[in-house]
Amino acid sequence: MKTFRADLHLHSVLSPCGDLEMSPGNIVEEAYRKGIDIIGITDHNTTRHAALVTRLAEKKGIFVMTGAEINTIEEIHCLVFFENTDTLTLLQEYIDDNLPDIHNIPKIFGHQVEVDEYENIIYEEKRLLASAIRKSITELEKFVHLNRGLFIPSHIDRLKNSIYSQLGLLPENLNADALEVSRATTIEKFAQVHPEIRKYTLTRSSDAHQLCDIGKETTTFLIEKADFNEIRMALAGKGGRRLITA
């Protein structure tokens, strides 16, 4: 087994909240510079930068977990990851079918642009990606697991857009592969208030919107190699795979 340092929650310039310097190329270079082995590309309600980040990261020996941060109808943010191009395409179709047609106003919410490896703008998303899709957290979870994806409610300790802030509790029947605790607190501190989270695997990531924030919080995976199935096994605590969190 080997240890791999992972930051599974990164936003590119395609997210309305993403800094203009968060191009796929810059993200990969910064992760490489900081010694991060695995990154998650999780733009708000879109997967459009996943393929380019993956291609650029492969050249640096970095494994990419491709997916998105989905905002459910309850305004709960959830990280979802899919293993291959086919299932990622299904995710994008699911988002497109359920994202309301609310026009983005860049001066208020931020630009939402897709760029190529030379940082040329090749697409601008007109719909506001920060909107909530027309699906509940339960419906999203079922879709993700039906298509062999991974489902991780985001930053559960936050006072907005978290499962606790929006529902007031952690549902007893929540079928999550893990829960993410943000860098604003520690797992131990949050578990003292909410001990029920201890029955889940708990991850830490940066939720970076700026280059300087990449790697400010990470999770270490103890796995055989950096791939989707090994990460799935670690989240489930199978075969000796596991997470090492601070």
C-alpha positions as CSV (number, residue, x, y, z in Angstrom):
1,M,0.0,0.0,0.0
2,K,1.1,3.6,-0.7
3,T,-0.1,6.9,0.6
4,F,-1.5,9.5,-1.9
5,R,-2.3,13.0,-0.9
6,A,-5.7,14.2,-2.4
7,D,-7.6,17.4,-2.7
8,L,-11.0,16.4,-4.0
9,H,-12.8,19.7,-4.1
10,L,-11.5,22.3,-6.6
11,H,-13.3,24.9,-8.7
12,S,-12.1,26.1,-12.0
13,V,-12.8,29.4,-13.8
14,L,-15.9,27.7,-15.1
15,S,-17.6,28.0,-11.7
16,P,-19.0,31.5,-11.1
17,C,-17.1,31.7,-7.9
18,G,-13.8,30.5,-9.4
19,D,-11.0,33.0,-9.7
20,L,-10.0,33.9,-13.3
21,E,-6.6,32.3,-12.7
22,M,-8.2,28.9,-12.0
23,S,-7.6,27.6,-15.5
24,P,-7.2,23.8,-15.9
25,G,-3.5,24.3,-16.7
26,N,-2.9,26.5,-13.7
27,I,-4.8,24.1,-11.4
28,V,-2.6,21.2,-12.5
29,E,0.6,23.1,-12.2
30,E,-0.3,24.3,-8.7
31,A,-1.3,20.9,-7.5
32,Y,2.0,19.4,-8.9
33,R,4.0,22.2,-7.3
34,K,2.4,21.4,-3.9
35,G,2.9,17.6,-4.2
36,I,-0.7,16.6,-4.5
37,D,-1.2,13.2,-6.1
38,I,-5.0,13.2,-6.6
39,I,-7.3,16.1,-7.4
40,G,-11.1,16.4,-7.8
41,I,-12.4,18.7,-10.5
42,T,-15.8,19.8,-9.0
43,D,-17.2,22.8,-10.7
44,H,-20.7,23.9,-9.8
45,N,-23.3,22.0,-11.8
46,T,-21.0,21.3,-14.8
47,T,-18.4,18.8,-15.9
48,R,-17.0,20.8,-18.9
49,H,-13.4,21.1,-17.7
50,A,-13.1,17.5,-16.5
51,A,-11.6,16.1,-19.7
52,L,-8.9,18.9,-20.2
53,V,-7.9,18.8,-16.5
54,T,-7.5,15.0,-16.8
55,R,-5.4,15.2,-19.9
56,L,-3.1,17.9,-18.5
57,A,-2.8,16.1,-15.1
58,E,-1.8,12.8,-16.7
59,K,1.4,14.5,-18.0
60,K,2.3,15.4,-14.4
61,G,1.4,12.0,-12.9
62,I,-1.6,13.4,-11.1
63,F,-4.8,11.3,-11.0
64,V,-8.1,13.2,-11.5
65,M,-11.5,12.4,-10.0
66,T,-13.9,13.8,-12.4
67,G,-17.4,15.1,-11.4
68,A,-19.1,18.2,-10.2
69,E,-20.5,19.9,-7.1
70,I,-24.2,19.6,-7.5
71,N,-26.6,22.0,-5.8
72,T,-29.8,20.1,-4.9
73,I,-33.3,21.6,-4.7
74,E,-32.8,22.0,-0.9
75,E,-29.7,24.1,-1.7
76,I,-27.3,21.4,-0.4
77,H,-24.0,21.1,-2.1
78,C,-22.8,17.6,-2.9
79,L,-19.7,16.3,-4.6
80,V,-20.3,13.6,-7.1
81,F,-17.7,11.6,-9.0
82,F,-17.9,9.3,-12.0
83,E,-15.2,7.0,-13.4
84,N,-15.4,7.2,-17.1
85,T,-16.5,9.4,-20.0
86,D,-19.8,7.6,-20.6
87,T,-21.0,8.0,-17.0
88,L,-19.7,11.6,-16.9
89,T,-21.7,12.3,-20.0
90,L,-24.8,10.9,-18.3
91,L,-24.1,13.3,-15.4
92,Q,-23.9,16.3,-17.6
93,E,-27.1,15.3,-19.3
94,Y,-28.8,15.0,-15.9
95,I,-27.6,18.4,-14.9
96,D,-28.7,20.0,-18.2
97,D,-32.1,18.4,-17.9
98,N,-32.6,19.7,-14.3
99,L,-30.8,23.1,-14.2
100,P,-33.3,25.9,-14.3
101,D,-33.0,28.5,-17.1
102,I,-31.8,31.4,-14.9
103,H,-29.5,33.7,-16.8
104,N,-26.1,34.4,-15.2
105,I,-25.1,38.0,-14.6
106,P,-21.3,38.0,-14.6
107,K,-21.0,41.4,-12.8
108,I,-22.9,39.9,-9.9
109,F,-22.2,36.2,-9.8
110,G,-18.9,35.9,-11.8
111,H,-17.9,34.7,-15.2
112,Q,-18.5,31.1,-16.3
113,V,-16.1,30.3,-19.1
114,E,-14.6,27.1,-20.4
115,V,-11.0,27.5,-21.7
116,D,-8.6,25.4,-23.7
117,E,-5.1,24.4,-22.6
118,Y,-3.8,27.8,-23.9
119,E,-6.4,29.6,-21.8
120,N,-8.4,30.8,-24.8
121,I,-12.1,31.1,-24.0
122,I,-14.0,28.5,-26.1
123,Y,-17.4,28.5,-24.4
124,E,-19.4,30.7,-21.9
125,E,-22.2,29.2,-19.9
126,K,-25.2,31.5,-19.9
127,R,-27.2,29.7,-17.3
128,L,-26.4,30.5,-13.7
129,L,-24.4,27.4,-12.5
130,A,-24.9,28.3,-8.9
131,S,-28.6,27.6,-9.2
132,A,-30.2,24.6,-7.5
133,I,-31.2,21.7,-9.8
134,R,-34.7,20.3,-9.8
135,K,-33.8,17.2,-7.9
136,S,-33.6,16.5,-4.1
137,I,-30.5,15.1,-2.3
138,T,-32.2,11.7,-2.2
139,E,-32.9,11.7,-5.9
140,L,-29.4,12.8,-6.7
141,E,-27.9,10.1,-4.5
142,K,-30.0,7.4,-6.2
143,F,-28.9,8.7,-9.7
144,V,-25.2,8.7,-8.7
145,H,-25.2,5.2,-7.2
146,L,-27.3,3.8,-10.1
147,N,-24.5,4.9,-12.4
148,R,-21.7,3.6,-10.1
149,G,-20.6,7.0,-9.0
150,L,-19.5,8.3,-5.6
151,F,-21.6,10.7,-3.6
152,I,-20.2,13.0,-0.9
153,P,-22.2,15.8,0.7
154,S,-20.0,18.9,0.8
155,H,-18.7,20.9,3.7
156,I,-21.3,19.6,6.2
157,D,-20.1,22.0,8.9
158,R,-20.9,25.2,6.9
159,L,-23.7,27.6,7.9
160,K,-25.0,27.6,4.3
161,N,-25.4,25.1,1.5
162,S,-24.7,22.2,3.8
163,I,-26.8,19.2,4.9
164,Y,-27.0,20.5,8.4
165,S,-27.7,24.2,7.5
166,Q,-30.5,23.2,5.1
167,L,-32.1,20.2,6.8
168,G,-31.1,20.8,10.4
169,L,-29.9,17.2,10.8
170,L,-28.2,14.3,9.2
171,P,-30.9,11.9,7.8
172,E,-30.6,8.5,9.3
173,N,-31.0,6.8,5.9
174,L,-28.4,8.9,4.1
175,N,-26.6,6.7,1.6
176,A,-23.3,8.6,1.3
177,D,-19.9,7.2,0.4
178,A,-18.4,9.9,2.7
179,L,-19.0,13.3,4.2
180,E,-16.8,16.3,3.7
181,V,-15.8,18.5,6.6
182,S,-14.4,21.8,5.5
183,R,-11.1,23.4,6.4
184,A,-13.0,25.9,8.6
185,T,-13.0,23.4,11.5
186,T,-11.6,19.9,12.3
187,I,-13.3,16.5,12.1
188,E,-12.8,16.1,15.9
189,K,-14.4,19.4,16.8
190,F,-17.4,18.9,14.5
191,A,-17.9,15.3,15.7
192,Q,-18.0,16.5,19.3
193,V,-21.2,18.5,18.4
194,H,-22.5,15.9,15.9
195,P,-21.2,12.5,16.9
196,E,-23.5,10.9,14.4
197,I,-21.0,11.7,11.6
198,R,-18.6,9.2,13.0
199,K,-20.4,6.3,11.3
200,Y,-19.4,7.7,7.9
201,T,-16.0,8.0,6.2
202,L,-14.9,11.7,6.6
203,T,-12.9,13.6,4.0
204,R,-11.1,16.9,4.0
205,S,-10.5,19.1,1.0
206,S,-9.7,22.7,0.2
207,D,-12.8,23.8,-1.7
208,A,-10.3,26.0,-3.6
209,H,-11.6,28.9,-5.6
210,Q,-8.1,30.5,-5.9
211,L,-4.8,29.0,-6.7
212,C,-3.3,29.8,-3.4
213,D,-6.0,27.7,-1.6
214,I,-5.2,24.5,-3.5
215,G,-3.9,21.9,-1.0
216,K,-4.7,24.0,2.1
217,E,-6.7,21.0,3.3
218,T,-6.2,17.4,2.0
219,T,-7.0,13.8,2.7
220,T,-4.4,11.1,2.5
221,F,-5.5,7.8,0.9
222,L,-3.8,4.5,1.8
223,I,-4.3,2.5,-1.4
224,E,-2.4,0.3,-3.9
225,K,-2.5,2.9,-6.8
226,A,-4.3,6.1,-7.7
227,D,-7.4,5.0,-9.5
228,F,-11.2,5.3,-9.1
229,N,-11.8,1.8,-7.8
230,E,-9.0,2.0,-5.2
231,I,-10.5,5.3,-4.0
232,R,-13.9,3.7,-3.8
233,M,-12.5,0.9,-1.8
234,A,-10.7,3.3,0.6
235,L,-13.9,5.3,1.2
236,A,-15.6,2.0,2.0
237,G,-12.7,0.8,4.2
238,K,-12.3,-2.4,2.1
239,G,-9.3,-4.6,1.4
240,G,-7.1,-2.7,3.8
241,R,-7.6,0.6,2.0
242,R,-8.5,3.5,4.1
243,L,-8.3,7.3,4.6
244,I,-5.8,9.1,6.8
245,T,-7.3,12.4,7.9
246,A,-6.1,15.2,10.2
